[in-house]
Amino acid sequence: MLARRLASRLSRRCISLGYDGSGDVWLKVPEVPTITKGGSSLSFPAQGIDRVTITISPNLPDGQYLVRLENIMLHLAGTWRHRVLHILCPDQCRRRTSDPQPKAAFPGAYTGYEHGILINIYPPYPATYEMSGPVSTLRLL
């Protein structure tokens, strides 16, 4: 299992009209990647935790955000379309300035063929693990 967090900026107008999160509006904030140890083993630091506390970068732009908390279950991910996504979207407010890039759209950010999604987590283990989704350009605390 791996966990990643993505945030989408909401405008006040969008909130009052009903925000749907369409388009390239999602950016990656903290993530908890799978650890491969050069192919000798795999470990999942997010496995078994029941809450996540993160410090959001001060570089995140001003605004109100919808945070997409994803857990991608990789136990069946050795074949295309067999990963399981668990998604939670709580609201967050930030007061900062900047416009981090890149951003992604959901649906559409994943094809299912990404190295971090289409992966065999059983021996022989992969030597590296690459997180899927947009690359985070935010400096994390």
C-alpha positions in Angstrom: 0.0 0.0 0.0 1.2 3.5 -0.7 -0.3 6.8 0.2 -0.2 10.1 -1.6 -1.9 13.4 -1.2 -3.0 15.7 -3.9 -4.6 19.1 -3.5 -6.9 21.0 -5.8 -7.4 24.8 -5.4 -11.0 25.9 -5.0 -12.2 29.4 -5.7 -14.9 30.9 -3.6 -17.2 31.0 -6.6 -16.6 27.3 -7.3 -17.4 26.4 -3.7 -20.7 28.1 -3.8 -21.6 26.6 -7.2 -20.4 23.1 -6.4 -16.8 22.2 -7.3 -16.2 19.1 -9.3 -12.4 19.1 -9.5 -12.3 18.6 -13.3 -9.3 19.5 -15.4 -5.6 20.0 -14.6 -6.1 21.4 -11.2 -4.6 18.8 -8.9 -1.1 19.1 -7.6 0.9 16.7 -5.5 1.8 17.5 -1.9 3.3 15.0 0.6 3.5 11.3 -0.3 4.5 8.1 1.5 6.3 6.0 -1.1 7.0 2.3 -1.1 10.6 1.4 -0.2 12.4 -1.2 -2.3 15.9 -1.4 -0.8 17.5 -2.0 -4.2 15.3 -5.0 -5.0 16.1 -7.0 -1.8 12.7 -6.3 -0.3 9.6 -4.1 -0.4 8.1 -2.2 2.6 5.1 0.0 2.8 5.5 2.7 5.5 1.8 3.7 5.2 0.5 0.2 5.9 -1.4 -0.1 9.1 -1.6 3.6 10.0 -5.0 4.9 10.9 -4.3 8.6 10.6 -1.9 10.9 8.8 -0.5 14.2 10.1 1.3 16.3 7.5 2.8 19.7 7.4 1.8 21.5 4.3 4.5 23.5 2.6 4.4 27.3 3.1 4.9 27.5 -0.7 1.3 26.3 -1.3 -0.7 29.1 -2.9 -3.5 31.0 -1.0 -6.9 29.5 -1.3 -9.2 26.8 -0.1 -8.4 23.3 -1.1 -9.9 19.9 -1.6 -7.3 17.3 -0.5 -7.5 14.0 -2.3 -6.0 11.4 0.0 -5.2 8.2 -2.0 -4.3 4.8 -0.8 -3.4 2.6 -3.8 -3.6 -1.1 -2.8 -0.9 -2.9 -4.8 -1.5 -6.5 -3.8 -3.2 -7.2 -7.2 -1.3 -4.6 -9.2 0.8 -7.0 -11.2 -1.7 -6.9 -14.0 -3.3 -3.9 -15.7 -6.4 -2.5 -13.9 -6.1 -4.7 -10.9 -5.0 -2.0 -8.4 -7.5 -0.7 -5.9 -7.9 3.0 -5.1 -9.3 4.2 -1.8 -9.9 8.0 -1.9 -10.9 10.5 0.8 -11.3 14.2 0.1 -11.4 16.6 3.2 -11.4 20.4 2.9 -8.3 22.5 3.8 -7.7 26.3 3.9 -4.3 27.9 3.1 -3.1 31.5 3.1 0.1 31.7 1.0 1.2 32.9 -2.4 2.6 31.0 -5.5 1.4 28.7 -8.2 3.1 25.3 -8.1 3.2 23.1 -11.1 2.7 20.6 -12.6 -1.0 19.8 -12.1 -3.0 16.8 -13.2 -6.7 15.9 -13.9 -8.8 13.2 -12.3 -9.9 11.1 -14.0 -7.0 10.9 -16.4 -3.9 11.4 -14.3 -3.3 7.6 -14.3 -3.5 5.2 -17.2 -2.9 2.2 -15.1 0.5 1.5 -16.8 2.6 3.8 -14.6 5.6 2.1 -12.9 4.1 2.9 -9.5 0.7 1.4 -10.3 1.4 -1.6 -12.6 3.9 -3.3 -10.3 4.6 -6.8 -9.0 5.1 -6.5 -5.2 6.1 -10.2 -4.9 9.5 -11.7 -5.5 11.5 -10.9 -7.5 11.1 -7.4 -6.2 11.7 -4.3 -8.4 14.9 -2.5 -7.7 13.2 0.9 -7.6 9.8 2.3 -7.0 8.5 5.4 -8.8 5.5 7.3 -7.4 2.8 7.9 -10.0 1.0 11.1 -10.6 2.3 14.6 -11.0 5.8 15.4 -9.7 5.7 17.6 -6.6 7.5 20.9 -6.9 6.6 22.0 -3.4 9.4 22.0 -0.8 8.0 19.9 2.0 8.8 20.6 5.7 
